[in-house]
Amino acid sequence: MSNGAYARRGHLARVVAAVILMVTLLGLPSGCGALAVGPATAEPPPSGALVLSFIDVGQGGSTLVQSGGESFLIDAGRPEEGPEVVDFLRSRGVEELDGLVVTHPDADHIGGVPEVLGAMPVQEVYVSDRSPGGSLEAAFLEAVEEEEAELTEVGAGDELVWGASEITVLSPPEGGFSEDNDNSVATLIEHGPDPETGRVLLTGDAEARAEEYMSQGPETGPLAVLKVGHHGSSTSTTPLFLSRFRPQVAVISVGEDNGYGHPTPQTLRRLRTVGSEVFRTDEQGDVIVTLHEGELEVAVSGDG
């Protein structure tokens, strides 16, 4: 496969265009930066960089995290998206995963995971201990057992190291919440020497109750990148949450013309109010974010 193309579904058979947002984070206020144009390639991550690939899986979620020579996947979309996720991973040079996080057992997050587990070695699988179960989760657990991956339950306060990045699990707390979405595993990634320029928050489908809990915790502060919760639903990305975390870049993983109205006008308006630059997989395809030496670069695979 050439570096300038992804061997994926028809509308991503080749990269049509890329927009790169260069934000010099050091010394600049949130939202500042210059807009440039360049190719979205499948080159390996630069040395010392944190690279997050928000994969276009339609109405679902799947994010590849690459740091310090290690690769981690968070969710894998619906069952039918599993092969596309595997193709994307391989296009980024990933033949083995150091870890895989299942934020919660909804079909649009856990469905493609068995395909990934069957396609490549996975060292460790992270899950919440607040899982409600179900047939999809049963298939997932069977795949974990077959592939002999280590299964680890995580919750608020747990700390991990992914390559050159430090991970703090912000939610769910012990005892969890009454709503399944709020029990999504939420991970804060911190990369580089300056915490103001290397913080990324990924919250699965967490909604208002989980966001309130995270907003009252010790890890609040500006973010370089936020993966917007629950595909841009109005029940997530609350004003309180945004006031405590204030992302420079917000990525919404969402399906084109989905039947839920995601992302909602309320969510987009809230993000504009705090000055976030918004990227959407339904309009721009795969969204690839690179944090490296105080700079933030966003490349997209579509022309939206």
N, C-alpha and C positions, 0 to 999 in steps of 0.2 A: 504494500500500500504506500502511495506517495505521501510525503509529509503534508501536502496541501489538500488532502481529501480525506473524507471519512467514508468507509465502505459500510453505509447504513441504508435505511429505507429510502425510497425514491426521492423524496423532497430534500434529503440530505446526502444524496449520492455524491455531490461535490459541494464545496463551500462556495456559496454565491457571493457573500460579502462579509466583511467583518468591521465592527466598530470598536476601536480601542479607546477607552477612557483612561487617560494618564492623570493621576492625581498625586502630586507631590505632597505627601501627608505631613512631612516634617515642616513645621513653621507656617502652615496654611490653615485657615479656618475650614470647618466642615463644609463640603460641597464645592470647594474651589478646585480648579484643574483645567487642563486644556484637552480638547477633543481632537483625536487624530484617527486616521484610517489605515488599516493594515490587514494582512492575512491572518486568519485563524488556522494555525497549523497543529499537527499532532507531534510536535517535537517534545522531547523529554523536558521536565521542569528544570529551570535554571538552578544551579547549585546554590543552596541556602534559601531557596524560595519556598513559600507555601502556595500550592495551587489547588483551587477548588473548582471542580467541573460540575455544574448543575445540568444534568443530562435531560434532554427533552424526551420525557416519557409520557407525553400527553397529560391527562388529568391524573397526576400521581406525583411521586417524588423519588429521586435518586441522585445522590451527590457523591462524587469521588473526591477524596482528600489525599493529596500527595505532599509529603514533607520528609526531608532528610533521608531520601531514598526508600521510604516506606509508603505503602498505599492502603487506604481504608475506604470502605464503601458504606454509605448511610442509605439504607433502603434500596429497593430495586424495581419500583413501579408495579404494575399489574402483571399477572402471569404471562400474558401475551407480549409484554415488553421485555421479559427476561433475556431473550436472544439479542435484542438490540442493546441492552445494557452490557452484555458480554462483548459484543462487537465493539462498543465504545471503549470499554476497558482495554481491550487489545490494541485499539487504535492509539491509545495513550501509552503503550508499552507495558501494560500491566498483565502479567501472566500468573501472578500470585497475590493474594490479599493478606496483609498482616492483621487485618481486623474487619469485621462487618457489623454494623449497628442496625438493628431492627427497632425503629422508634416506637412502633405499635403495630398490632396485627391487622390493620385495615388492608383490604385487597390491593389498594393502589400504592401500598408501601411494602408489604411483605410478599405479594404475589409472585414477583420475579426472583425472589431470593433462592428458591430451590434450583432454578436454572443456573444461577451464578455458582452455587455450591457444587453443582455437578460439573461445571466447566473448568474450574481451577481450584487449587488448594487455598483454603482459608484457615489461618492460624487460630483465630479467636472470634467468637460471635457474642455480641453484647445485646442484652435485652432488659426491659423493665421487669420488675417482679410484680407488676400490677396488671398482668395480661389477662383478658377475659377468656381466652381459649377460642375454639372454633375449628372448622375443618381446614382452613388455610394454615392456621398455626400448627395443626397436627402434621400437615404435609411438610411444613418448614422444620419442625422438630425431628421428623423422620429423616429429612435430608441432612440435618446437622449430625445425627447419629451415624448415618451411612458414610459420611465424609470424615468422621472422627474429628470434627472441629471442637475446640474447647468452648463450652457455653458458660457465660458469665453474666450474672444479674448485676445491674448498676442502678444507682439512685442518687439523689441530691447529695452533694458533698464528696462523692467519689472523684479521685484524681488519677489520671492516666498520662502516659507519655506516648505520643505518636510521632516517631521520627524526631525532628527538631522542634516539635510543638508540644505545648503543655495543654492538657484537656481537663476541664472541670465540668462534671455533670451538675447542672443547675436544677433539674427536675426529672422525675417526680420525687417528692419527699416520702419519707416512711409513712405508710398508711395510704398514700395516694389520694386521688380525687374520685368523685362519684361518676364523672364522665370519662369515657375511654380516651377521647382525644387529649384531654388534659393530662393523661398519664403517659404521653409521649416522652421518650428520652430526649432531653434538651442538652446540647453540648456547647460549651464555650471553648473556643480554640484561641490560644494566645501564642503568638509567634514573633520572635525577634526581641531585641533588648528594650524597645519602647512600647509599653502596654497601650499607649494611645493610638498607635499606628498598626497594630497587628492583632486586633480582637475580632473574632468572627463568631456569630451565634446562630446555631441551627436548632430549630425548635419542633420539627415534625409537624403535627397537627394541633399543637398546644393552643388552647383558647383562653378566654379571659381569666378564668380562675387560676390556671397555671401561670399565666403572664403576671397576674397580681402577686403570686408567690415569688416569682423570680425578681420582680420589681422591688420587693422588700428585702432582698438578700444582699450579701456583701459584695457581689460581683457586678453591680451596676456601673455604668460609665459608657462613654462613646464607643461605637463600634465602627470598624472599617466596613464590615459586611454583615447583613442580616438576611438569612433565608426566611422570608415572610411566612408566618404560620398559616396552616390550613388553606393553602393555595389562594390567599387573599380574601378569605371569608370575612364578613363584617364582625364576626364573633372573636376574631383575633386581631393582633396589631392595634391594641387599644391605645388611647391617648396617654394613659398612665405609663404603659409599657414603653412607648416611644419617648416619653419625656425622660425616662430613666436610662435608656440605652442609645438613642439618637444615632441611627446608622447613616453613614455616608452613602453606601450603596445598598440597595434592597433588591433581592432577587425573588421573583414569584414563579414557582413551578406550577404550571396550570395548563389545561388542555384547551385547544382552540374551539370556540363555539360550544363550550361545555354547558350542560343543563343547569348548573348551579348559580350562574351569574358571577363566577369568580374571574378575576378579582372584582370586588364590589367597588362602586364609586366612593363609598365612605372610606374604604381602606386606602385607595389611591390618593384621596384628598388628605388623609392623615399623614401619609408619607411625604406628600408635597409640602405640607405645613412645616415639617421638621427639616426640610431641605434635602431629602434623600433622592439620589439618582436611581430610578427604577428600571430594572431589566426583567423581561417576561419571556418564558420559554415558548408560549403560544405565538408570540410575535417575532421572536429573534432566535428561536432554536436553542441549541446548547449554549450555555453561558459559562465562560471559563474565566475565572478570576485569579490573578497572580499577585501576591504580595511579596515584594523583594526590595530590600535595601531602602525602605521608606517610601516606595512607590507602589501604587495600586493600578493594575492594568486589567481591563475587562475586554475580552474578545467574544464575539458572538458568531454563530455559524450560519445564521439566516440573514435576510435582507430587510426584515421588518423594522 
